[in-house]
Amino acid sequence: MALIVAGAIAPDFTLDSHLDTTVSLSDFRGSKNVLLASYPLDFTPT
């Protein structure tokens, strides 16, 4: 996978939401700002 350069348009992706639906980045393109935060150790026993 290629690295994303700062300021470039992010590739589209789809994730499961906490509301049991799926959400795609393209759902918000042009209408909202999106911040993706990842906490890899949340909800794990470590």
Helices and strands as residue ranges (DSSP letters): E 14-16, E 22-24, G 25-27
